[in-house]
Amino acid sequence: MEQETNVEFRMVDDDELPPVVITHNDDDQVKVVVNIRHKIWLSLHRKTIAGVAEPLFGKLDVILTGMLREQRRDELYE
């Protein structure tokens, strides 16, 4: 059974935060914070930002595959 994934989105107006932050909320679920202080930059790069999901998944997949290979190697040598 697949777990339902909800992403929390927050909009802030903050001089110190970058345009977009991917983090977690109090329930350890994904939270995306969009800083409207950077609305011109966000507008100019909206298509690039929207297209980042697939390459980001690819990078995360490489990291996790490496971690799993290390864990499996450790398991074999125990």
Helices and strands as residue ranges (DSSP letters): E 8-12, E 20-24, E 30-35, G 36-38, H 39-44, H 46-50, H 53-76
